[in-house]
Structures are given as structure tokens and as C-alpha cells.
Amino acid sequence: NTEIQKAEVQHAAHAESISEELETEKQQRESLEEQLEQAKLHIGTLQTEKEGQNKEVQLHINKARTEVQQAEVQHTAHVECLSEELETEKQLRESLEQQLEKARFFESMYSAEVDALRKEKMEHIAIQGYLRGVDVIAQTSITIRAGEALSFRWKGYGLRLHVPEGALPPHLSESTLHIQASLCGQFQFPDSAELVSAVYW
């Protein structure tokens, strides 16, 4: 009986010890489950925050990409507009240069025609004898250009002529001077004068 009682006491103590250990393990398991649940909640919160941050970052990226695309479109349109303006200015400049070239051509033709008409008129006056009794023995012409001095010598007729720079009026770029030499005619000189050379007019 004594041994049975001892065995029962030991068994009861052992059962109580096992119960305490099980209770301790249960409490530890519950604590671990709570920590695991909190960890899951924390992970879920972090994932949510990360997803939100990712969305925000993606929104910023999309916005920046859209702004870059819009800037590229505007830049391309601006470059095309500038190219069109440059092409228009180029065409306008070429047109103006062509018009200026034509104007210069017609001006040179007009000047040549005017000089030819003036020369023809002078020759006509001399030939028709509008200056009665004037005997023209020679005639020549020289061209005077604006901004240039001119020294002329008529060999064989004793005439030297110097035209200084700036002698022409401002509106003339050049002018033709016709010179004729006469030996006799109805000229009037002072009483004390004596004709020793030809008369140039």
C-alpha cells in the first residue's frame, strides 16, 4: 500500500508538472500566435503603404512622362514653325534679290539709252546746223562717274579737262559730257580778245 501511495503521489506530481508545462507551452503558443498575427498586420500595413507609395511614384513617373511628351511635341511644332519662317524669309530674300537685279538691269539699260539719246541729239544739233555758221571739226564724249575724279586730255586739239570728285549732283550716278571743237562761227568775243585755238563747246 505504501508503495502504491508513493507511486500515486509521484504520478500526481508528474501529471501536475506535465499540466504546467502544457499550460506554459499553450501560453507561449498563444503569445507566438499573437506576435505572428501582429507581424501579419504589420506586413499588411507595410505592403499597403508600399503599394500606395508605388502608385504615387508611378503617378509622378506618368506625369513626368506626359510632360516630357508634351514638351517634345511643342518643341517639334516650334522647330517646324521656325523652319517654315526661315524658308519664307529665304524665298522673300531671293525674290527681293531678283527684283533688285532686274531693277539694276533696267537702270543700266535706261542710263545707256539716255546717254545714247543725248549723244544722238548733240550729233543731230551739230549736223543740222542749228548753230548757224559754226564749223565743227571734231567731237568726243567722256563719262563722269559719281565719287570719282577724272582727268581728260584731247590729243590733237589742245584740250585738257579735270573734273574733281563730287562734281556730279547727288541724284546722278554718272553723266556723259559731249565736247565739240569749232574753228569758225558767229562767236562774240571781247574787243581785245584774239582767237588762237579752237572753240570748245
ABEGO torsion letter per residue (X at the ends): XAAAAAAAAAAAAAAAAAAAAAAAAAAAAAAAAAAAAAAAAAAAAAAAAAAAAAAAAAAAAAAAAAAAAAAAAAAAAAAAAAAAAAAAAAAAAAAAAAAAAAAAAAAAAAAAAAAAAAAAAAAAAAAAGABBGBBBABBBBBBBBBGBBBBBBBBGAGBBBBBBBGABBAABABBBBBBBBBABEBBBBBAABBBABBBBX
